Amino acid sequence: MRIFSPVKLFFSSKVKSCFLSAYNFIINRRIISLFLTLTLILLTMILSFFLSLPDVREFLKKIPVTTSMIDQRINENSSQNRNLRVLKKWAPFDQIPPFLKRTVIVSEDIDFYNHKGIDYYELKESIKKNFSSGKKSRGGSTITQQLAKNLYLSTEKSYYRKIKEFFIAKRLEKHLSKNRILELYLNVIEFGRGIFGVEAASEFFFSKRVDQLSNTEIIRLISVIPKPLRVTPLSDSGYLMWRANLLIDRLFKSKSIREEEFIRLKDHFPE
């Protein structure tokens, strides 16, 4: 039977205790070092993200020469060995019919003049629907967010793009007036293959200036905004009839048109 002396036991436990303390110290230092490194990487990524956001003040008065959306469409056609003829023509805000402006608002963003660039209810509903369906189907984008996408981003359906769109929209709302945002939007929105802006669309589809459009023609034009490459304002497709009636109902509900005009417009778009 082996007998351990008290001295040997004392030093043995002491060495063990010192070893554990040193081990814990090293582990803790490594954890702290890893945490600091990850924090630094995260802060660098955040800083890089915000530095990559554009200075939207360039469009306080400047007319866009091109947009990210136009460049995307040109590149898409080029990759298929096709040339894209781009039609765009600027229409000043006061030369765009009030009825057209109101129709766009009820179509795309009924609370445009009330929110600060983001419709948080629509954003919440969009996130819920996309998560439940497992795909990014509902956008929930305001006019300001759509402008951000058209000017600076792409049609890519990704959460990263939506995050950038969110922050660019907030910048647009901070530096530009609501009327300026709407003016830019109406002049860069896509209406067909190579057709951008309400003036170019009016002249291409109806052979007249935008300020000469009838209310019926305006309804037709704005009805194609959700599907500009698949629907033409000149068609009588089931989709266009459905969309037109939806816009007319919204215009009447928001008291943008009287009952006589409501009935007259409905007659032009039988479901």
C-alpha positions in Angstrom: 0.0 0.0 0.0 1.5 3.3 -1.2 1.4 6.3 1.2 1.5 9.9 -0.2 3.2 12.4 2.0 1.3 15.7 2.7 4.0 17.7 1.0 3.7 15.7 -2.2 -0.1 16.0 -2.2 0.2 19.8 -1.6 2.6 20.4 -4.5 0.6 18.1 -6.8 -2.6 20.0 -6.2 -0.8 23.3 -6.5 0.7 22.4 -9.8 -2.7 21.1 -11.1 -4.4 24.4 -9.9 -1.7 26.5 -11.6 -2.0 24.5 -14.8 -5.8 24.9 -14.9 -5.5 28.6 -14.2 -3.0 29.0 -17.0 -5.2 27.0 -19.4 -8.3 29.0 -18.5 -6.4 32.2 -19.0 -5.2 31.2 -22.5 -8.7 30.0 -23.5 -10.3 33.2 -22.2 -7.8 35.3 -24.1 -8.5 33.3 -27.3 -12.2 33.8 -26.8 -11.8 37.5 -26.2 -9.4 37.8 -29.2 -11.9 35.9 -31.4 -14.7 38.1 -30.2 -12.8 41.3 -30.9 -11.7 40.0 -34.3 -15.3 39.2 -35.3 -16.5 42.5 -34.0 -13.9 44.3 -36.0 -14.9 42.4 -39.1 -18.5 43.1 -38.6 -17.9 46.8 -38.0 -15.7 46.9 -41.2 -18.5 45.3 -43.2 -21.1 47.7 -41.8 -18.9 50.7 -42.6 -18.2 49.3 -46.0 -21.9 48.9 -46.6 -22.8 52.4 -45.7 -19.9 53.9 -47.7 -21.2 52.0 -50.7 -24.5 53.8 -50.6 -24.9 56.5 -53.2 -25.1 60.2 -52.6 -28.7 60.8 -53.7 -28.3 64.6 -53.5 -27.0 64.4 -57.1 -30.6 64.2 -58.2 -31.9 67.3 -56.4 -31.9 69.0 -59.8 -30.0 66.7 -62.1 -31.9 64.6 -64.7 -30.6 61.0 -64.8 -28.7 60.3 -68.0 -29.1 56.6 -67.4 -30.2 54.3 -64.6 -29.2 50.9 -63.1 -32.4 49.4 -64.6 -31.6 50.7 -68.1 -28.0 49.4 -67.9 -29.4 46.0 -66.7 -31.8 45.8 -69.7 -29.0 46.7 -72.1 -26.7 44.1 -70.6 -29.4 41.4 -70.7 -30.1 42.0 -74.4 -26.3 42.2 -75.1 -25.8 38.8 -73.5 -28.4 37.5 -76.1 -26.6 39.2 -79.0 -29.5 41.7 -79.3 -29.3 45.5 -79.4 -31.8 47.4 -77.2 -33.1 50.7 -78.5 -33.7 52.8 -75.4 -36.6 55.3 -75.6 -36.7 58.0 -72.8 -37.8 61.6 -72.7 -38.0 63.8 -69.7 -41.4 65.2 -68.6 -41.3 68.0 -66.0 -43.5 67.4 -63.0 -46.0 70.2 -63.8 -46.5 68.8 -67.3 -47.6 65.4 -66.1 -51.4 65.2 -65.7 -52.6 65.2 -62.0 -54.8 62.3 -62.9 -51.8 60.2 -64.0 -50.0 61.1 -60.8 -52.9 60.1 -58.7 -53.4 56.8 -60.6 -49.8 55.9 -60.1 -50.1 56.6 -56.4 -53.3 54.4 -55.9 -51.6 51.7 -58.1 -48.2 51.6 -56.4 -48.2 53.4 -53.0 -51.5 54.8 -51.6 -49.7 56.4 -48.6 -46.9 57.9 -50.6 -47.4 61.4 -49.3 -47.7 60.2 -45.7 -44.8 57.8 -45.1 -41.1 58.4 -44.8 -40.1 56.1 -47.7 -41.1 52.8 -46.1 -44.6 51.4 -45.6 -43.9 49.3 -42.5 -47.2 47.5 -42.7 -46.6 46.4 -46.3 -43.0 45.5 -45.4 -44.3 43.3 -42.5 -46.9 41.6 -44.7 -44.3 41.0 -47.4 -41.9 39.3 -45.0 -44.7 37.1 -43.6 -45.9 36.1 -47.0 -42.4 35.4 -48.4 -41.4 33.3 -45.3 -44.6 31.3 -45.4 -44.4 30.6 -49.2 -40.7 30.0 -49.1 -40.0 32.4 -51.9 -39.7 36.1 -52.5 -43.0 36.7 -54.2 -44.4 39.8 -52.6 -42.4 43.0 -52.7 -44.2 45.6 -50.5 -42.1 48.4 -52.0 -43.1 52.0 -51.9 -42.6 54.4 -54.8 -39.5 55.6 -53.1 -38.1 52.1 -52.8 -38.9 51.4 -56.4 -37.1 54.6 -57.4 -34.1 53.4 -55.4 -34.1 50.1 -57.2 -34.5 51.7 -60.6 -31.8 54.3 -60.1 -29.1 52.3 -58.3 -29.9 48.6 -58.0 -31.4 45.8 -60.1 -34.4 43.5 -60.3 -32.5 40.8 -58.3 -34.7 39.2 -55.7 -32.4 39.1 -52.6 -32.5 40.2 -49.0 -29.2 42.1 -49.6 -30.8 44.1 -52.4 -33.8 44.8 -50.2 -31.6 46.1 -47.4 -29.8 48.4 -49.7 -33.1 49.5 -51.2 -34.3 50.3 -47.7 -31.4 52.6 -46.8 -31.3 54.3 -50.2 -35.0 55.0 -49.9 -34.5 56.6 -46.5 -31.8 58.8 -48.0 -34.0 59.8 -50.9 -36.7 60.8 -48.4 -34.2 62.8 -46.3 -32.8 64.9 -49.2 -35.5 65.1 -51.9 -39.1 66.4 -51.7 -42.0 64.1 -52.3 -42.8 65.8 -55.6 -39.2 65.4 -56.8 -39.2 61.7 -55.9 -42.4 61.2 -57.8 -41.1 63.2 -60.8 -38.0 61.0 -60.9 -40.0 57.9 -60.6 -42.4 58.8 -63.4 -39.5 59.5 -65.7 -37.5 56.3 -65.1 -40.1 53.7 -64.6 -40.2 50.9 -67.2 -43.2 50.6 -69.6 -42.0 48.1 -72.1 -38.9 46.8 -73.9 -36.5 49.7 -73.9 -39.3 52.2 -73.0 -38.7 54.3 -69.9 -40.7 57.1 -68.4 -44.3 58.3 -69.0 -43.4 60.7 -71.8 -41.6 58.1 -73.9 -44.4 55.6 -73.2 -47.1 58.0 -74.2 -45.4 58.9 -77.5 -44.6 55.2 -78.3 -48.0 53.7 -77.5 -50.4 56.6 -78.1 -48.5 58.9 -80.4 -49.1 61.9 -78.2 -47.5 63.8 -75.4 -48.2 62.7 -71.8 -50.1 65.9 -71.1 -52.5 65.0 -74.0 -53.5 61.6 -72.7 -57.1 60.8 -71.9 -58.0 59.3 -68.6 -58.7 56.0 -70.3 -55.3 56.0 -71.9 -53.7 56.8 -68.5 -55.5 53.9 -66.9 -54.1 51.6 -69.7 -50.6 52.9 -69.3 -50.4 52.7 -65.5 -52.0 49.2 -65.5 -48.8 47.7 -67.1 -46.3 48.9 -64.4 -46.3 45.6 -62.5 -45.6 43.6 -65.7 -44.0 46.0 -68.3 -42.3 43.3 -70.3 -45.3 41.0 -70.5 -48.3 43.3 -71.0 -48.8 46.2 -73.4 -51.1 49.2 -72.7 -52.7 48.6 -76.1 -53.9 45.0 -75.3 -57.3 43.9 -74.1 -55.9 41.0 -72.2 -57.6 39.6 -69.1 -54.8 40.9 -66.9 -55.0 44.5 -68.3 -58.8 44.5 -67.9 -58.5 43.2 -64.3 -55.8 45.7 -63.4 -57.6 48.6 -65.0 -60.8 47.8 -63.0 -58.7 47.5 -59.8 -57.2 51.0 -60.4 -60.6 52.5 -61.2 -62.1 51.0 -58.0 -59.2 52.5 -56.0 -59.5 55.9 -57.6 -63.2 56.0 -56.8 -62.7 54.7 -53.2 -60.0 57.4 -52.6 -62.4 60.0 -54.0 -60.1 60.8 -56.9 -62.9 60.5 -59.4 -66.6 61.2 -59.3 -69.3 58.6 -59.9 -69.9 59.7 -63.5 -66.3 59.2 -64.3 -66.2 55.9 -62.5 -69.0 54.6 -64.6 -67.6 56.0 -67.8 -64.2 54.4 -67.2 -65.7 51.1 -66.2 -67.5 51.0 -69.5 -64.1 51.1 -71.3 -62.8 48.1 -69.4 -65.4 45.2 -69.3 -64.3 42.3 -67.1 
